């Protein structure tokens, strides 16, 4: 019974947010493609960013620990989610910037090496980012509905009561965005654990067998 309950919950969650998940994935992977194909044109902008990131890792300013990796990626996901408050514009911008940078970074290394080093944790991390994007779009939908309802407020009825009603009316959509973000957070945590503790060993093993 419990398994059926969870299946119904996650199945319903997916069906209600399928278009938003596809939108988030399309924006992200489209940006990865652009970052990879047009890396030469983006080199002047993103080259210094990538160099600075590698320098911080080398000098120990950025530590490749579970906590450090999770904190960094969680803040990225949180920003993508919170971008929904700007009716989704912030979410779109951050999905594009993250995807473009990933595509650019991939172009700077032999593709096989890049995939070996990113696939184990990247499956969970990228999925988490995409779900955070869908959560941001669900939040944006809630904000838009609230703003539309606010324009219909009547002056002859208690404004406070009307605002409470509007918030209650859209509370389910807001809660659903939080559920999506919680799922994204779990995936990002799993990615951080894998990246910090298993990715290097996995990469060395694969290279040794090739």
Long-range contacts (C-beta under 8 A, 24 or more apart in sequence): 13-176, 13-179, 13-180, 16-176, 17-134, 17-138, 17-176, 17-180, 20-133, 20-134, 20-137, 20-138, 20-141, 21-130, 21-131, 21-134, 23-133, 23-134, 23-137, 24-91, 24-95, 24-130, 24-131, 24-132, 24-133, 24-134, 24-136, 24-137, 25-130, 25-133, 27-92, 27-95, 27-96, 27-99, 27-133, 28-95, 28-98, 28-99, 28-126, 28-129, 28-130, 28-133, 29-99, 30-99, 31-95, 31-96, 31-97, 31-98, 31-99, 31-100, 31-102, 31-103, 32-99, 32-100, 32-102, 32-103, 32-106, 33-103, 34-99, 34-100, 34-103, 35-99, 35-100, 35-101, 35-102, 35-103, 35-104, 35-105, 35-106, 35-107, 36-103, 36-104, 36-106, 36-107, 37-103, 39-103, 39-104, 39-107, 39-108, 42-100, 42-104, 43-104, 46-100, 46-101, 46-104, 49-101, 50-101, 50-104, 50-105, 50-108, 64-195, 64-196, 65-196, 66-192, 66-193, 66-196, 66-197, 67-192, 68-196, 69-191, 69-192, 69-195, 69-196, 70-188, 70-189, 70-192, 70-193, 73-125, 73-128, 73-129, 73-188, 73-191, 73-192, 74-185, 74-188, 74-189, 76-129, 77-128, 77-129, 77-132, 77-181, 77-184, 77-185, 77-188, 78-132, 78-181, 80-129, 80-132, 80-133, 80-136, 81-132, 81-135, 81-136, 81-139, 81-177, 81-181, 81-184, 82-136, 82-139, 83-136, 83-140, 84-135, 84-136, 84-137, 84-138, 84-139, 84-140, 84-142, 84-143, 84-177, 85-139, 85-140, 85-143, 86-140, 87-140, 87-143, 87-144, 88-136, 88-137, 88-140, 90-136, 91-133, 91-136, 91-137, 91-140, 95-129, 95-133, 98-129, 116-202, 116-203, 116-206, 116-207, 117-199, 117-203, 120-194, 120-195, 120-198, 120-199, 120-202, 121-191, 121-192, 121-194, 121-195, 121-198, 121-199, 122-191, 123-191, 124-187, 124-188, 124-190, 124-191, 124-194, 125-187, 125-188, 125-191, 125-192, 125-195, 127-187, 128-183, 128-184, 128-185, 128-186, 128-187, 128-188, 128-191, 129-184, 129-188, 131-180, 131-181, 131-183, 131-184, 131-187, 132-180, 132-181, 132-184, 132-188, 134-180, 135-177, 135-178, 135-180, 135-181, 135-184, 136-177, 138-173, 138-176, 138-177, 138-180, 139-174, 139-177, 141-173, 142-170, 142-173, 142-174, 142-177, 145-169, 145-170, 145-173, 146-170
